[in-house]
Amino acid sequence: MKKIYKILLAAILFLSFSLAAAPENDSETWLIKLFLEKYDLESETYVVEVLLNPFENQEFLPEKAKLIILTQRKPVGLFSVKIEFFQEGIKLSKQVKYRIKKYEKVLIINDLVTRNTLVAENMFHVERTDVTRLKECPIYDFSEISGLRAKRNLRRGKILTTASLEKVPDIIFGNNLAIIYGSGSFRVSAEGIALQNGSIGEMIKVKNVQSKKIIRGRISEKGVVRVE
């Protein structure tokens, strides 16, 4: 009986060792490497997941394989490619499906920032986050936006983007300003009130305080609108 137990124990140990020593088909790592190399992507920025792996159950991986691009769009989101390879002298191809996520270190909003508020560095922090589905251009450093203001209400925890900020207008709605009529040697000035925001070079509506007329003029400098 002891002899039978010894034989069974030896068989179990041998089987366990064989399974542990058997080479794994690491096709997923291989496919991810092919994809990153083809698109010249950094693994720190892009996280690639294989959704459809036709090589998963193969004993050996092709030694020479070529990844074929099927679309010209950027490699993010759901993505399909074709892998071409040779097997016993015959050219074959298989489709592989990926999910690609893009991560970047960007500015994140700490708390609610209301519209028209001048931004300050302590309103944001840098965080590595998923930008795969982001439609707007993110901000990476506060130095890019110093002196700008919120174009809309900015919600806590959201990524700060260029589209959510704007330059502070040179003239703001309701501001008192000088209206300059004419040009050259003939010029007349009058008090006015801005009816629109605007920057130097732009046309805005203003109201002449004395005549109550609403006219359009071009901003020539801060607090000055010229009507020619």
C-alpha positions as CSV (number, residue, x, y, z in Angstrom):
1,M,0.0,0.0,0.0
2,K,2.8,2.4,0.9
3,K,4.4,1.7,-2.4
4,I,1.2,2.7,-4.2
5,Y,1.0,6.0,-2.3
6,K,4.6,6.7,-3.1
7,I,3.9,6.2,-6.9
8,L,0.8,8.4,-6.8
9,L,2.6,11.1,-4.9
10,A,5.5,11.0,-7.4
11,A,3.0,11.2,-10.3
12,I,1.2,14.2,-8.7
13,L,4.5,16.0,-8.1
14,F,5.6,15.3,-11.7
15,L,2.3,16.6,-13.1
16,S,2.4,19.8,-11.0
17,F,6.0,20.5,-12.0
18,S,5.2,19.9,-15.7
19,L,2.3,22.4,-15.6
20,A,4.3,25.0,-13.8
21,A,7.2,24.6,-16.2
22,A,5.1,24.6,-19.4
23,P,5.8,27.8,-21.4
24,E,2.8,30.2,-21.5
25,N,1.5,31.7,-24.7
26,D,2.0,35.3,-23.7
27,S,0.1,36.5,-26.8
28,E,-1.5,39.5,-25.0
29,T,1.8,41.1,-24.1
30,W,3.1,40.3,-27.6
31,L,0.1,42.0,-29.2
32,I,0.3,45.1,-27.0
33,K,4.0,45.4,-27.8
34,L,3.3,45.2,-31.5
35,F,0.7,48.0,-31.2
36,L,2.8,50.3,-29.1
37,E,5.8,49.9,-31.5
38,K,3.6,50.5,-34.6
39,Y,2.2,53.7,-33.3
40,D,5.3,54.8,-31.4
41,L,3.3,55.2,-28.2
42,E,4.7,55.4,-24.6
43,S,3.4,52.8,-22.2
44,E,3.3,55.5,-19.4
45,T,0.7,57.5,-21.4
46,Y,-1.3,54.8,-23.2
47,V,-2.9,51.8,-21.5
48,V,-3.7,49.1,-24.1
49,E,-6.1,46.2,-23.5
50,V,-6.6,43.3,-25.9
51,L,-10.4,42.6,-26.4
52,L,-10.2,40.0,-29.2
53,N,-7.1,37.8,-29.2
54,P,-7.1,35.2,-32.0
55,F,-3.6,33.9,-30.9
56,E,-4.7,33.1,-27.3
57,N,-5.0,29.3,-27.8
58,Q,-2.0,28.9,-30.2
59,E,0.9,26.9,-28.9
60,F,3.5,29.1,-30.6
61,L,3.4,32.7,-31.7
62,P,4.4,33.8,-35.2
63,E,8.1,34.8,-35.3
64,K,7.5,37.3,-38.1
65,A,4.3,39.3,-37.9
66,K,3.2,42.6,-39.3
67,L,0.5,44.9,-37.8
68,I,-1.7,46.5,-40.5
69,I,-3.5,49.7,-39.8
70,L,-7.1,49.7,-40.9
71,T,-8.0,53.3,-40.1
72,Q,-6.3,56.7,-40.1
73,R,-7.9,58.0,-36.9
74,K,-6.0,58.4,-33.6
75,P,-5.3,55.2,-31.7
76,V,-7.6,55.8,-28.7
77,G,-10.9,54.1,-27.7
78,L,-12.0,50.9,-29.4
79,F,-9.6,50.0,-32.2
80,S,-9.2,47.2,-34.7
81,V,-6.1,46.1,-36.6
82,K,-5.0,43.2,-38.8
83,I,-2.0,41.0,-38.0
84,E,-0.3,39.5,-41.1
85,F,2.0,36.5,-40.6
86,F,3.3,33.4,-42.4
87,Q,2.5,29.8,-41.3
88,E,4.2,26.9,-43.1
89,G,4.9,29.3,-46.0
90,I,1.4,30.5,-46.3
91,K,0.5,34.1,-45.7
92,L,-2.4,34.5,-43.2
93,S,-4.1,37.4,-41.4
94,K,-6.2,37.7,-38.3
95,Q,-8.1,40.6,-36.8
96,V,-7.2,41.9,-33.3
97,K,-9.4,44.3,-31.3
98,Y,-8.0,46.7,-28.6
99,R,-9.2,49.2,-26.1
100,I,-6.8,52.1,-25.7
101,K,-6.9,54.6,-22.9
102,K,-4.8,57.8,-22.8
103,Y,-3.6,59.2,-19.5
104,E,-1.9,62.6,-19.0
105,K,-0.9,64.9,-16.1
106,V,-3.3,67.8,-16.4
107,L,-4.8,70.5,-14.2
108,I,-7.8,69.5,-12.2
109,I,-10.3,72.0,-10.6
110,N,-10.2,71.9,-6.8
111,D,-13.5,73.7,-6.1
112,L,-16.3,75.5,-8.0
113,V,-14.9,78.5,-10.0
114,T,-17.7,80.8,-11.1
115,R,-17.9,82.5,-14.5
116,N,-15.7,85.6,-15.0
117,T,-13.4,84.7,-12.0
118,L,-9.7,85.5,-12.6
119,V,-7.9,82.1,-12.2
120,A,-5.3,81.6,-9.5
121,E,-2.7,78.8,-9.1
122,N,-4.3,77.5,-5.9
123,M,-7.5,76.7,-7.7
124,F,-6.0,73.7,-9.4
125,H,-3.8,70.7,-8.9
126,V,-1.9,68.4,-11.3
127,E,-3.1,64.8,-11.6
128,R,-2.6,61.9,-14.0
129,T,-6.0,61.2,-15.3
130,D,-7.9,59.5,-18.2
131,V,-8.2,62.0,-21.2
132,T,-9.3,59.4,-23.8
133,R,-12.8,61.0,-24.3
134,L,-11.8,64.6,-23.7
135,K,-12.9,66.7,-26.7
136,E,-11.2,69.9,-25.6
137,C,-7.5,70.7,-25.2
138,P,-6.4,70.2,-21.5
139,I,-4.1,72.6,-19.6
140,Y,-0.9,71.0,-18.3
141,D,0.7,73.9,-16.4
142,F,-0.6,77.1,-14.7
143,S,1.9,79.2,-16.6
144,E,-0.2,78.6,-19.7
145,I,-3.2,80.4,-18.3
146,S,-1.9,83.1,-15.9
147,G,-4.0,86.2,-16.3
148,L,-7.0,84.5,-17.8
149,R,-10.5,84.1,-16.4
150,A,-13.3,81.5,-16.3
151,K,-15.4,81.6,-19.4
152,R,-18.1,79.5,-17.7
153,N,-18.7,77.9,-14.3
154,L,-15.9,75.4,-13.7
155,R,-17.0,72.3,-11.7
156,R,-14.9,70.6,-9.0
157,G,-13.0,67.5,-10.1
158,K,-13.2,68.4,-13.8
159,I,-10.2,68.7,-16.2
160,L,-9.3,72.3,-17.0
161,T,-9.4,73.0,-20.7
162,T,-8.4,76.0,-23.0
163,A,-12.1,76.3,-24.1
164,S,-13.2,77.0,-20.5
165,L,-11.0,80.1,-20.2
166,E,-10.7,83.5,-21.9
167,K,-8.7,86.6,-21.9
168,V,-10.0,89.3,-19.6
169,P,-11.7,91.9,-21.9
170,D,-10.1,95.3,-22.2
171,I,-13.6,96.8,-21.9
172,I,-16.4,95.1,-19.8
173,F,-20.1,95.5,-20.1
174,G,-21.3,98.5,-17.9
175,N,-17.8,100.1,-17.8
176,N,-17.6,103.9,-18.3
177,L,-15.5,104.8,-21.3
178,A,-14.5,107.6,-23.6
179,I,-16.1,107.8,-27.1
180,I,-13.9,109.5,-29.7
181,Y,-15.7,110.8,-32.8
182,G,-13.7,111.6,-36.0
183,S,-10.0,111.2,-36.8
184,G,-7.0,113.2,-37.5
185,S,-7.1,116.8,-36.4
186,F,-10.9,116.8,-36.0
187,R,-11.9,114.8,-32.9
188,V,-14.7,115.1,-30.4
189,S,-15.0,113.1,-27.2
190,A,-18.0,112.1,-25.1
191,E,-18.8,110.0,-22.1
192,G,-20.1,106.5,-22.9
193,I,-21.1,103.2,-21.3
194,A,-20.1,99.8,-22.7
195,L,-23.0,97.6,-23.7
196,Q,-20.7,94.7,-24.6
197,N,-17.5,93.1,-23.6
198,G,-14.6,93.6,-26.0
199,S,-10.8,93.6,-26.6
200,I,-8.6,96.0,-28.4
201,G,-9.4,96.0,-32.1
202,E,-13.0,94.7,-31.7
203,M,-16.2,96.5,-32.5
204,I,-18.7,96.8,-29.6
205,K,-22.0,98.7,-28.9
206,V,-21.8,101.7,-26.6
207,K,-24.3,104.3,-25.3
208,N,-23.6,108.0,-25.4
209,V,-24.4,109.2,-21.9
210,Q,-25.5,112.7,-23.1
211,S,-27.5,111.9,-26.3
212,K,-28.7,108.4,-25.1
213,K,-27.9,107.1,-28.6
214,I,-26.5,103.6,-29.0
215,I,-23.7,103.4,-31.5
216,R,-20.9,101.0,-32.6
217,G,-17.2,101.8,-32.3
218,R,-13.9,100.1,-32.3
219,I,-11.8,99.7,-29.1
220,S,-8.5,101.5,-29.7
221,E,-7.2,101.1,-26.1
222,K,-8.5,100.3,-22.6
223,G,-11.4,102.6,-21.9
224,V,-11.5,104.2,-25.3
225,V,-13.8,103.5,-28.3
226,R,-13.4,105.3,-31.6
227,V,-16.3,106.1,-34.0
228,E,-15.2,107.2,-37.5
